[in-house]
């Protein structure tokens, strides 16, 4: 194709051209889709970084039985928090 460059360079140039062409076509397709298709906003499902809380039945080692005094102390602690 080009007399001044080697066959390996020509192959590399062809691969680079094909990769650039695929990137441009993909970018154009992405921009075209985002221009005309606006998805409906989804319902709020919580923060994606914080996993859902498991129940106490998930694993026996994850639950602790509190004594009556501990339950009362915890209830008193909760009552000290200001309401929203």
C-alpha positions in Angstrom: 0.0 0.0 0.0 2.6 2.5 1.1 6.1 1.9 -0.3 7.9 3.7 2.6 6.5 1.6 5.5 6.8 -2.0 6.4 4.1 -4.6 6.3 3.8 -4.7 10.1 3.3 -0.9 10.2 0.6 -1.2 7.5 -1.2 -3.9 9.5 -0.9 -1.7 12.6 -2.3 1.3 10.7 -5.2 -0.8 9.5 -6.0 -2.1 13.0 -5.8 1.5 14.3 -8.1 2.7 11.6 -10.7 0.0 12.3 -10.6 0.7 16.0 -11.1 4.4 15.5 -14.0 3.7 13.1 -15.7 1.4 15.6 -15.2 4.0 18.3 -16.7 6.8 16.2 -19.7 4.6 15.2 -20.3 3.6 18.8 -20.0 7.2 20.0 -22.4 8.3 17.4 -24.9 5.5 18.2 -24.7 6.4 22.0 -25.3 10.1 21.3 -28.1 9.4 18.9 -29.9 7.1 21.4 -29.5 9.6 24.3 -30.8 12.4 22.1 -34.1 10.8 21.3 -34.8 8.2 24.1 -35.4 9.6 27.5 -36.2 6.8 30.0 -38.8 7.4 32.7 -37.3 8.2 36.0 -37.3 5.2 38.2 -38.6 5.1 41.7 -36.2 5.8 44.5 -34.7 2.6 45.7 -32.2 3.8 48.2 -28.5 4.4 47.9 -26.7 1.9 45.6 -23.6 1.9 47.7 -25.3 0.8 50.9 -26.5 -2.8 50.9 -29.9 -3.7 52.1 -30.2 -4.6 55.7 -30.5 -8.3 56.5 -33.0 -9.8 59.0 -31.9 -11.3 62.2 -32.8 -14.7 60.8 -30.1 -14.4 58.2 -27.4 -16.0 60.5 -27.6 -17.0 64.1 -24.3 -15.2 64.9 -25.7 -11.9 63.8 -28.3 -11.6 66.6 -27.8 -10.9 70.3 -30.4 -11.4 73.0 -30.6 -8.4 75.3 -31.5 -8.5 79.0 -34.5 -6.5 80.3 -32.1 -3.9 81.7 -30.3 -3.6 78.4 -33.5 -3.2 76.5 -34.6 -0.4 78.9 -31.3 1.3 78.6 -31.5 1.1 74.8 -35.0 2.5 74.8 -33.9 5.4 77.0 -31.0 6.1 74.6 -33.4 6.1 71.7 -35.7 8.6 73.5 -32.8 11.0 73.9 -32.5 11.5 70.1 -34.3 14.6 68.8 -37.3 13.9 66.5 -37.0 14.8 62.9 
